[in-house]
Amino acid sequence: MDPATVSPWRRLTRAVVYAVVVAVPLAMLAFLVRTKYDPLVTLDQTIIVAATDYTRGHPRFRSFVETWELISQPWVMYLFLGLPVSLYVWFGKHLRTRAWWALATMAAGWVIAALLKLLVRRARPEIDDTFAQHVGFSFPSGHATNNAIVVTVVVLLMWPLVGTGLRGLLVGLGAVWVIVTCADRLYAGAHFLSDVTAGTLLGCGLTAASYAGYVGWRPPTPTGSTTKGSD
């Protein structure tokens, strides 16, 4: 189907469906966190204690955890992965609207994650002899959310530009990156399991909903002009 023929209502409907599918479980998880649902609290606490005990007892692993924490910071991911790939798609492949979608989605995701932290206001895990000071609220994990956003955006940006084999590689590498980042937040004592779960759900889901609303859209083209720069 020609992307220009997709109606705005169809795109809006797709985006809303994706958003609801993500928002419902995310809202339920946030509610359980806010109300301190005992089974969830117990699970979170058990996992964070076991993870940090392991890190504390393995100096080399601790060094890896601290290094990964630095390279997976949201601003690092946006500056050194999300932005360069977006600019490559824009200027290298002349897919301007696709690049604008990516940039807008990443900016919106950053803001939404920050606002959700302020809404839920969950305290960070309290760990004896913590490895580093982690400030701010805990739910959802900013690392998990923003890494999931950047990885999903990059996969979707590059999807039509690479072959089938590379598509599988992109998805595989992206999944491994997000999983390692989530695990790193647990081993660092920075977040609970429910925090990184919510972050991953929010990051991937928000990006998917945004893409569902974007696919099939093109800016109006003045009569007599070319469509170069759009996709």
Residue pairs with C-beta under 8 A, 6 or more apart in sequence:
1 216
3 215
3 216
3 217
3 218
3 231
4 216
4 218
5 216
6 215
6 216
6 217
8 217
10 216
11 212
11 213
11 214
11 215
11 216
11 217
12 213
14 212
14 213
14 215
15 209
15 210
15 212
15 213
16 209
17 212
18 205
18 208
18 209
18 212
19 205
19 206
19 209
21 205
22 201
22 202
22 205
22 206
22 208
22 209
23 205
25 201
26 198
26 201
26 202
26 205
29 194
29 197
29 198
29 201
30 116
30 119
30 120
30 139
30 198
32 40
32 194
33 40
33 120
33 122
33 139
33 194
33 198
34 120
34 122
40 194
43 193
43 194
44 125
44 192
44 193
44 194
45 125
45 192
47 186
47 192
47 193
48 125
48 127
48 186
48 189
48 192
48 193
49 127
51 186
51 187
51 189
52 127
52 130
52 131
52 186
52 187
52 188
52 189
54 61
54 187
55 61
55 62
55 65
55 131
55 187
55 188
55 189
56 62
56 129
56 131
61 187
62 131
65 131
65 184
65 187
65 188
66 131
66 132
66 188
68 180
68 181
68 184
69 132
69 143
69 184
69 185
69 188
69 190
70 76
72 143
72 147
72 177
72 181
72 184
73 143
74 110
74 142
74 143
74 145
74 146
74 147
77 146
77 147
77 150
78 106
78 110
78 146
78 150
81 150
81 154
82 102
82 106
82 149
82 150
82 153
82 154
83 103
85 102
85 153
85 154
85 157
85 158
86 99
86 102
86 103
86 106
86 153
86 157
87 99
89 95
89 98
89 99
89 102
89 157
89 158
89 161
90 96
90 98
90 99
90 100
93 161
94 228
94 229
95 229
95 230
95 231
96 229
96 230
96 231
97 214
97 217
97 218
97 219
97 229
97 230
97 231
98 157
98 231
99 157
101 210
101 211
101 214
102 153
102 156
102 157
104 210
105 149
105 153
105 206
105 207
105 210
105 211
106 149
106 150
106 153
108 206
108 210
109 145
109 146
109 149
109 202
109 203
109 206
109 207
110 146
110 149
112 202
112 206
113 140
113 142
113 145
113 146
113 199
113 202
113 203
114 142
116 139
116 140
116 202
117 136
117 137
117 138
117 139
117 140
117 142
118 137
120 137
120 139
120 140
121 137
122 137
122 138
122 139
122 195
123 137
123 138
124 134
124 135
124 136
124 137
124 138
124 190
124 191
125 138
125 189
125 190
125 191
125 192
127 189
130 189
131 188
131 189
132 188
132 190
134 188
134 189
134 190
136 142
138 190
138 191
138 192
138 195
139 192
139 194
139 195
139 198
140 195
140 196
140 198
140 199
140 202
141 182
141 185
141 190
141 191
141 195
141 196
141 198
141 199
142 199
143 181
143 182
143 184
143 185
143 190
143 191
143 196
143 199
144 178
144 181
144 182
144 185
144 191
144 195
144 196
144 197
144 198
144 199
144 200
144 203
145 198
145 199
145 200
145 202
145 203
146 203
147 177
147 178
147 181
147 203
148 178
148 199
148 200
148 202
148 203
148 204
148 207
149 203
149 204
149 206
149 207
151 174
151 177
151 178
151 203
152 174
152 203
152 204
152 207
152 208
153 207
154 170
154 174
155 170
155 171
155 174
156 207
156 211
158 166
158 170
159 167
159 170
162 170
178 200
178 203
181 196
182 196
182 197
182 199
182 200
185 191
185 195
185 196
186 192
186 193
186 196
191 199
218 227
218 230
218 231
219 230
221 227
221 230
